[in-house]
Amino acid sequence: MPNTYTAAVVQAAPVLFDRDATIDKAVTLIAEAAATGASLVLFPEAFVPAYPRGFAFGSVVGSRTAEGRDLWQRYWSESVDVPGPATERLGEAAREHGVHLAIGVIEREGRYGSAAGGTLYCTTLYFGPDGGLLGKHRKLKPTAAERIVWGEGDGSTLTALDTPLGTLGGLICWEHYMPLARAAMYGKGVQVWLAPTADSRDAWQATMRHIALEGRCWVLGCNQFVTKDMYPADLPEHELLASQPEIMSRGGSVIVSPLGEVVAGPLWDEEGILYAEIDLDEVSRAKLDFDPVGHYARPDVFRLIVDERDKRAVEFEG
C-alpha cells in the first residue's frame, strides 16, 4: 500500500438528462485527472444523467400530472443499468487510465434479470484500476422531494472497499446528517471518505470538516457546478426553471485532512478539478487522541447493530 498518492475531485455538470453524452464527458475528465497524476477520481452525486434540481415531477399531495410522468420517463430512460453498457464504458476508462473511480449515477432497478424495473436509486459506483465494478452504495434516505423520484437503499450497500489506496467508502449528501450511518461507516474503517453531494450551501463545509475530525479520515467532498442554461429546453416542466437562479448549484467541492484542515478548495462558481496528496499515515496519526469506534467509544453504554441484508419485496425459492 502506498503511503501517499494523488486524489482528484471533479466539480462539473453532466450533459443534463443525456446519459451517453455525460459518460463521454466523464471519460474526458478521468483522462485529464489521470494525466495530472491522480490515482483516485471522484465525481458528484447523480452525475449520470442529472440531479433533477428545480423539478416537481408533477407531484403534489393527492395528485400527479401527465407532464410529470413524461419527465419521469425521460429521466428513467437516461438512467443507468448496473451492470450494463454505461458501467462497461466507465470501467474501461478506469482501466485505460489505471485509476480507482467513484461516480454518482441514477441507477435503474433491474432485478431478476430484467431491465424493466420501476424504481430509480441515487447510487455511487466504485471501479478499480482493472476496470472492474468493485461495489456500489445506494442512498439510504432521499431528502424531501427526492423521495418522489428515488427509492431507498438498504444495509446491503453500506460499502467500504479495502484497496491499495486505503479503505474507501462514504455516504451521499444528507446521509451525512444521519449519525448512525456515519457510525456504521466508521466501524468499517473508512480511511478515505468519499462524499458526493448536491448541497452547495456554505454550511456544508462545516459538515465535511466535522466528518474528517469525527472519523479521523480524509474527506473528499464533491459537488456539481450547474447553470440554468445547461438544461435542455425540451424537458417537460422546463417552465418551472423560470423562478430558479441562473446558477443552480455553486459547487463547493473540498478536500479535508483527518485533522479537519482544508487542503484543497472549496471551489465555487466554476467547473474544475481539485487535487490533493493523500497521506494514509495521517489517518493513524490523527487517532492518537480520538478514535470514534476504538478508544474513544463506550460499547458498555452505546452499541450500534447494522442489518446488512439485501431486502426485497418478492423473493423466489426453489
C-alpha positions as CSV (number, residue, x, y, z in Angstrom):
1,M,0.0,0.0,0.0
2,P,1.5,3.4,-0.9
3,N,1.7,5.9,1.9
4,T,0.9,8.8,-0.4
5,Y,-0.9,9.3,-3.7
6,T,-2.9,12.0,-5.5
7,A,-6.7,12.2,-5.4
8,A,-8.9,14.2,-7.7
9,V,-12.3,15.7,-7.0
10,V,-14.2,16.6,-10.2
11,Q,-16.5,19.5,-9.9
12,A,-18.5,19.5,-13.2
13,A,-22.0,19.3,-14.6
14,P,-23.3,16.4,-16.6
15,V,-24.8,16.9,-20.1
16,L,-28.1,17.1,-18.3
17,F,-30.6,14.2,-19.0
18,D,-28.2,12.7,-21.6
19,R,-26.6,9.5,-20.2
20,D,-24.2,8.8,-23.1
21,A,-23.0,12.3,-23.6
22,T,-22.4,12.6,-19.9
23,I,-20.3,9.5,-19.9
24,D,-18.3,10.9,-22.8
25,K,-17.6,14.0,-20.7
26,A,-16.7,11.8,-17.6
27,V,-14.3,9.8,-19.7
28,T,-12.6,13.0,-20.8
29,L,-12.4,14.3,-17.2
30,I,-11.0,11.0,-16.0
31,A,-8.2,11.2,-18.6
32,E,-7.5,14.8,-17.5
33,A,-7.3,13.8,-13.8
34,A,-5.1,10.8,-14.5
35,A,-2.7,12.9,-16.7
36,T,-2.2,15.1,-13.7
37,G,-1.2,12.1,-11.6
38,A,-4.4,11.1,-9.9
39,S,-4.8,7.6,-8.7
40,L,-8.3,8.2,-7.3
41,V,-11.0,10.2,-9.1
42,L,-14.3,11.2,-7.5
43,F,-17.4,12.6,-9.4
44,P,-20.5,14.2,-7.8
45,E,-23.8,12.8,-6.7
46,A,-26.2,11.9,-9.6
47,F,-23.7,12.9,-12.2
48,V,-25.2,10.4,-14.7
49,P,-27.6,11.6,-16.0
50,A,-28.6,14.5,-13.8
51,Y,-29.6,15.8,-10.4
52,P,-33.1,17.0,-11.3
53,R,-32.9,20.2,-9.4
54,G,-35.9,22.5,-9.8
55,F,-38.4,20.0,-11.0
56,A,-41.6,18.7,-9.3
57,F,-42.4,15.7,-11.5
58,G,-46.0,16.9,-11.4
59,S,-46.4,15.8,-7.8
60,V,-48.4,17.5,-5.1
61,V,-50.2,15.9,-2.2
62,G,-53.1,14.0,-3.7
63,S,-52.4,14.2,-7.4
64,R,-49.8,13.8,-10.3
65,T,-49.8,15.2,-13.8
66,A,-49.2,13.7,-17.2
67,E,-46.3,16.2,-17.8
68,G,-44.7,15.0,-14.6
69,R,-44.9,11.4,-15.7
70,D,-43.4,12.4,-19.1
71,L,-40.4,14.0,-17.2
72,W,-40.1,10.8,-15.1
73,Q,-40.0,8.7,-18.3
74,R,-37.3,10.9,-19.8
75,Y,-35.2,10.7,-16.6
76,W,-35.8,6.9,-16.3
77,S,-34.8,6.3,-19.9
78,E,-31.4,8.1,-19.4
79,S,-30.6,6.3,-16.2
80,V,-28.0,3.6,-15.7
81,D,-28.4,-0.2,-15.6
82,V,-25.9,-1.7,-13.1
83,P,-24.2,-3.6,-14.7
84,G,-24.8,-2.5,-18.2
85,P,-23.3,-0.7,-21.2
86,A,-22.7,2.5,-19.2
87,T,-20.8,0.8,-16.4
88,E,-18.7,-1.0,-19.0
89,R,-17.7,2.3,-20.5
90,L,-16.8,3.8,-17.1
91,G,-14.9,0.7,-16.2
92,E,-13.0,0.8,-19.5
93,A,-12.0,4.4,-18.7
94,A,-10.8,3.5,-15.2
95,R,-8.7,0.6,-16.7
96,E,-7.3,2.7,-19.5
97,H,-6.0,5.3,-17.1
98,G,-5.2,3.0,-14.2
99,V,-7.4,4.8,-11.6
100,H,-9.8,4.0,-8.9
101,L,-13.1,5.7,-9.8
102,A,-16.1,6.7,-7.8
103,I,-19.0,8.3,-9.6
104,G,-22.6,9.2,-8.8
105,V,-25.3,7.7,-11.0
106,I,-29.0,7.3,-11.1
107,E,-29.4,3.5,-11.0
108,R,-32.3,1.9,-12.8
109,E,-33.7,-1.1,-11.0
110,G,-33.4,-4.3,-12.9
111,R,-33.6,-7.3,-10.5
112,Y,-34.2,-10.8,-11.6
113,G,-32.5,-10.3,-15.0
114,S,-35.0,-7.7,-16.2
115,A,-34.2,-4.0,-17.1
116,A,-37.8,-3.1,-16.8
117,G,-37.8,-2.3,-13.1
118,G,-39.8,0.7,-12.0
119,T,-37.5,2.2,-9.3
120,L,-34.5,4.6,-9.5
121,Y,-31.8,4.8,-6.9
122,C,-29.2,7.5,-6.2
123,T,-26.1,5.4,-6.3
124,T,-22.3,5.7,-6.0
125,L,-20.4,3.3,-8.2
126,Y,-16.8,2.2,-7.4
127,F,-14.5,0.9,-10.1
128,G,-10.9,-0.5,-9.8
129,P,-7.9,0.2,-12.0
130,D,-8.5,-3.1,-13.8
131,G,-11.9,-1.7,-14.9
132,G,-13.9,-4.0,-12.6
133,L,-17.0,-2.8,-10.8
134,L,-15.9,-3.1,-7.1
135,G,-19.2,-2.2,-5.5
136,K,-21.9,0.4,-5.0
137,H,-23.7,2.4,-2.4
138,R,-27.4,3.3,-2.7
139,K,-28.6,6.3,-0.8
140,L,-30.4,5.2,2.3
141,K,-32.8,8.1,2.6
142,P,-33.5,10.5,-0.2
143,T,-34.2,14.0,1.1
144,A,-37.5,15.8,0.9
145,A,-38.8,15.9,-2.7
146,E,-36.1,13.5,-3.8
147,R,-38.3,10.8,-2.4
148,I,-40.7,11.3,-5.3
149,V,-38.1,10.0,-7.8
150,W,-35.7,7.8,-5.9
151,G,-36.2,4.7,-3.8
152,E,-34.3,3.9,-0.6
153,G,-31.3,1.7,-0.4
154,D,-30.7,-0.8,2.4
155,G,-27.9,-2.0,4.5
156,S,-26.5,-4.3,1.8
157,T,-24.8,-1.4,0.1
158,L,-23.0,0.2,3.0
159,T,-19.9,-0.4,1.0
160,A,-16.3,0.0,2.2
161,L,-13.6,-1.3,0.0
162,D,-10.1,-2.3,1.1
163,T,-7.9,-1.1,-1.8
164,P,-4.2,-0.3,-2.3
165,L,-5.3,3.3,-1.8
166,G,-6.7,2.6,1.7
167,T,-10.2,1.7,2.8
168,L,-12.6,3.7,0.6
169,G,-16.2,4.4,1.4
170,G,-18.7,7.1,2.3
171,L,-22.2,8.3,2.1
172,I,-24.2,10.6,-0.3
173,C,-25.3,14.1,0.5
174,W,-27.6,14.4,3.6
175,E,-27.0,10.9,4.6
176,H,-24.0,12.6,6.3
177,Y,-26.5,14.1,8.8
178,M,-27.5,10.5,9.9
179,P,-25.3,9.9,13.0
180,L,-25.9,6.1,12.9
181,A,-25.0,5.9,9.2
182,R,-21.7,7.7,9.9
183,A,-21.0,5.4,12.8
184,A,-21.6,2.3,10.6
185,M,-19.0,3.6,8.1
186,Y,-16.6,4.5,10.8
187,G,-17.0,0.9,12.0
188,K,-15.9,-0.3,8.6
189,G,-12.7,1.5,9.0
190,V,-13.0,4.1,6.2
191,Q,-9.7,5.9,5.7
192,V,-10.7,8.0,2.6
193,W,-14.3,9.2,2.9
194,L,-16.0,10.0,-0.4
195,A,-18.8,12.5,-0.1
196,P,-20.6,13.2,-3.4
197,T,-23.4,15.7,-2.8
198,A,-25.8,18.2,-4.3
199,D,-25.5,20.6,-1.3
200,S,-23.8,23.9,-2.3
201,R,-24.6,25.8,0.9
202,D,-21.7,27.4,2.8
203,A,-22.8,25.4,5.8
204,W,-21.9,22.1,4.0
205,Q,-18.3,22.9,4.5
206,A,-18.7,22.6,8.3
207,T,-20.2,19.1,7.7
208,M,-17.2,18.0,5.7
209,R,-14.7,19.2,8.3
210,H,-16.7,17.7,11.1
211,I,-16.7,14.2,9.5
212,A,-13.0,14.5,8.9
213,L,-12.5,15.3,12.6
214,E,-15.0,12.8,13.9
215,G,-14.0,9.9,11.6
216,R,-10.3,10.8,11.6
217,C,-10.3,10.2,7.9
218,W,-9.6,12.1,4.7
219,V,-12.8,13.6,3.3
220,L,-13.3,14.3,-0.4
221,G,-16.5,16.4,-0.9
222,C,-17.7,16.6,-4.5
223,N,-20.5,18.7,-6.0
224,Q,-21.7,19.8,-9.4
225,F,-21.4,23.3,-10.8
226,V,-24.7,23.8,-12.8
227,T,-26.3,26.8,-14.5
228,K,-29.9,27.1,-15.7
229,D,-29.0,27.3,-19.3
230,M,-27.5,23.8,-19.2
231,Y,-31.0,22.3,-19.0
232,P,-32.5,21.0,-22.3
233,A,-35.2,23.4,-23.4
234,D,-37.5,20.5,-24.5
235,L,-37.7,18.9,-21.0
236,P,-41.2,18.6,-19.6
237,E,-41.8,21.1,-16.8
238,H,-39.0,23.3,-18.1
239,E,-41.1,26.3,-17.4
240,L,-40.6,25.6,-13.6
241,L,-37.0,26.7,-14.0
242,A,-38.0,30.3,-14.7
243,S,-38.1,31.0,-11.0
244,Q,-34.7,29.4,-10.4
245,P,-31.4,31.4,-10.1
246,E,-29.1,31.4,-13.1
247,I,-26.5,29.4,-11.1
248,M,-28.4,26.4,-9.9
249,S,-25.5,24.8,-7.9
250,R,-22.4,26.8,-6.9
251,G,-20.3,23.7,-6.2
252,G,-18.2,23.9,-3.1
253,S,-16.1,20.8,-3.6
254,V,-13.4,20.4,-1.0
255,I,-10.7,18.1,0.4
256,V,-10.2,17.9,4.1
257,S,-7.4,16.2,6.1
258,P,-8.1,13.8,9.1
259,L,-7.5,16.7,11.5
260,G,-10.1,18.9,9.8
261,E,-7.8,21.1,7.8
262,V,-8.9,22.2,4.3
263,V,-6.1,21.2,1.9
264,A,-7.9,21.9,-1.4
265,G,-10.9,24.2,-2.2
266,P,-13.6,24.9,-1.6
267,L,-14.2,25.6,-5.3
268,W,-17.1,27.9,-6.1
269,D,-18.9,29.1,-9.2
270,E,-16.9,27.2,-11.8
271,E,-16.1,23.8,-13.1
272,G,-12.7,22.4,-12.2
273,I,-10.7,19.6,-10.6
274,L,-9.3,19.7,-7.1
275,Y,-6.1,17.7,-6.3
276,A,-4.5,16.7,-3.0
277,E,-1.9,14.4,-1.8
278,I,-3.4,11.7,0.4
279,D,-1.1,10.5,3.1
280,L,-2.6,7.5,4.8
281,D,-0.2,7.8,7.7
282,E,-2.2,11.0,8.6
283,V,-5.1,8.8,9.5
284,S,-3.3,6.8,12.1
285,R,-1.5,9.9,13.4
286,A,-4.9,11.6,13.9
287,K,-6.2,8.7,16.0
288,L,-3.7,9.3,18.8
289,D,-6.3,11.2,20.8
290,F,-9.6,10.2,19.1
291,D,-11.0,7.0,17.5
292,P,-14.8,7.0,17.3
293,V,-15.1,3.2,17.2
294,G,-12.0,2.5,19.3
295,H,-10.5,4.0,22.4
296,Y,-13.0,6.9,22.4
297,A,-16.0,4.6,22.2
298,R,-18.1,3.3,25.1
299,P,-19.5,-0.1,23.9
300,D,-20.6,-0.8,27.5
301,V,-23.0,2.1,27.2
302,F,-23.7,2.5,23.4
303,R,-23.8,-0.1,20.6
304,L,-25.0,0.0,17.1
305,I,-26.3,-3.0,15.3
306,V,-26.3,-2.8,11.5
307,D,-28.5,-5.0,9.3
308,E,-26.7,-5.6,6.1
309,R,-29.2,-8.0,4.5
310,D,-30.5,-7.3,1.0
311,K,-34.2,-6.5,1.4
312,R,-36.5,-7.5,-1.4
313,A,-40.3,-7.2,-1.6
314,V,-40.5,-10.5,-3.5
315,E,-38.2,-13.5,-3.3
316,F,-38.4,-16.7,-5.2
317,E,-37.3,-20.1,-3.7
318,G,-36.9,-23.4,-5.3
